[in-house]
Amino acid sequence: MAEKILQVKDLQTSFFTDAGEVRAVNSISFDLEAGKVLGIVGESGSGKSVTAYSILQILSFPGKVIGGQILFHGKDLLTCSEREMQEIRGDKISIIFQDPMTSLNPVYSVGNQIVEAIRLHTDRRGKEARDRAIELLDLVGINDPERRIRQYPHELSGGMRQRVMIAMALACEPDILIADEPTTALDVTIQAQILELINELQRKLNMAVIMITHDLGIIADICDDIIVMYAGSVCERGSTDDIFYDSRHEYTKGLLASIPKREKSEELLTPIAGTPLDLLNMPAGCPFAPRCDACMKICLSERPPERLIGGQHYASCWINDLHELQKQQQELEAE
Amino acid sequence: MNEMNNMTTATAATDQTKTDNILEVKGLKQYFKVKTGFFSSLPLKAVDDVSFEIKRGETLGLVGESGCGKTTVGRSLMHLYTPTAGEVYFDGQKIDKSNITELRRNMQMVFQDPYSSLNPRMTVEDIVREPLDVHKLYGSKKERSERVAEMLSLVGISSEQASRYAHEFSGGQRQRIGIARALAIDPRFIVCDESVSALDVSIQAQILNMFKELQAKFHLSYLFIAHDILVVTYMSDRIAVMYLGKLIEMADTMEINNNPVHPYTQALFSAVPIPDPRTARASKRIMLEGDVPSPLRVPSGCAFRTRCPYVTAQCSEATPPLTDRGNGHLVACWNK
């Protein structure tokens, strides 16, 4: 088994708003193996981006990590000083955001911005840094990098800007690349190009990728492992095949059933009833219980613990305990 | 409500004699003037010579990438913009400035963003009632209130919530309110402009189901504009594909899905990530080179030729016409 490059244990992040505490990430744990692509999927407000921001500690006010551990190569990032974090950000762990227009500075040329990242984290200066920037633009598939390096973000198309963001994130060959909805603002044909690029670079540089998205299609396409999040909790995690073909959480099942298949159909879809949770008023039990078809009494009062299903497949749903009990009972009866 | 039903059946009876198509669009053009300098301007051909028709009870899906003109088609045929050229017939009647207000009684629109398309200063009840007031339907205030309550319950909003304001609702609920508003005056044709793209998948499924149920109940026709191929495929009877203001392919949903002919349609459909790992691993993507050109500088001839893997000399000389390849499968390509 590959080395566990990042281990998140019992992470809790809250936003202390005027209306009260919002538990955006509520005790989640997961591991990221070196050279793997991990997908975090969930609907808006499920805490997937906050998880990423907590890892890099770039949460904006009033967000705060209030508990847990984030072990990067065995070292807890939550105990690092701001200076130590600055060394890690962009060097060991990089992030690309959803909207490349707002994450690039409009008054600097793209070359300038890439060179800045290189200068901050390496000894390269002057022409050497510039050459590296050109090399990076070439790496991410931008034609004519010598010309592009002098251009400003507004002169580039959306797909091109995202490529620049990726070039910048890769400037120091990070161990982990976090991609926060990198293709949501792009058209499908451009999205396909960017996903292909991320996949290719991930293999070439042998880095680990955390892909955050709401699109189950992207997840199915490029991820090795998946975490399904709902209302700040991890419902289920496991390999891509575990999640898609052997889902053990009612939310995962509901999510998969509500996407239209690629055919015209007279049949209605199977949506998940109700509306997403108000994070200010979290129920005592399972956060998905109010929308769950299979909701039992215990679901309303107690949070389901995470159970190992097999291999690397974990799920937090009381149904699994029920099935286990039923199985035991059958065995007893058989005896 | 009775009065209303009588009205629709009466008009429907006369319509039967007219035509099978609820909507016909012929050579629609919508150009905008874009300033490129102090004195200079360029025409932006948002929609360039687009023709199609929608049958009664049919859903036509309109897909394409951002900037291809799909939203403009929807807005031009509703006369939210005055078309530069071309004709739109609703029920065999030509739409122009003089009769558009009257015709909008039968044509409504559901917009993309449920956050900006509902007036924040109006209660939900007022929002749904407004079209009734505009079209002066129902005699008394009481009847109108009853109709509003009926519409809200139809889309699953309870009557206690009617006096609330739009910001008190979630995205999915707002979209339901937008649908209730569109349906309040009992239209026969609805333009759905990216109506589910702002919603999470679980909520999106609720709204898609609602569109289907309402279509069956009221025999509605839809022009379903979206960029999500999976959603459009699920909803539509036929699909039309646009690229830089032009219609490049149109066919029955399953036909265009299984057998896309235009190189752009092939690439577009193959680029859709399939939410099924085994299929995704087995399928091969057609990768397009480069980006969509600026709509201000559309390439000569076929607009797609700059990204097309099958490009020949002919493509830059003349625009390929939309030709029938059998069974109503229309394609605009010289080489395929």
Interface residues (C-beta under 8 A of the other chain):
Chain A: E43 S44 S157 G158 G159 M160 D187 V188 T189 I190 Q191 A192 Q193 L195 E196 H214 D215 L216 G217 I218 I219 A220 D221 T240 D241 F244 Y245 G254 L255 L256 A257 S258 I259 P260 K261 R262 E263 K264 S265 L268 L269 T270 P271 I272 A273 T275 P276
Chain B: E65 S66 S170 G172 Q173 D200 V201 S202 I203 Q204 A205 Q206 L208 N209 K212 E213 H227 I229 L230 V231 T233 Y234 M235 S236 D237 T253 M254 N257 A267 L268 A271 V272 P273 I274 P275 D276 P277 A280 R285 M287 L288 D291 V292
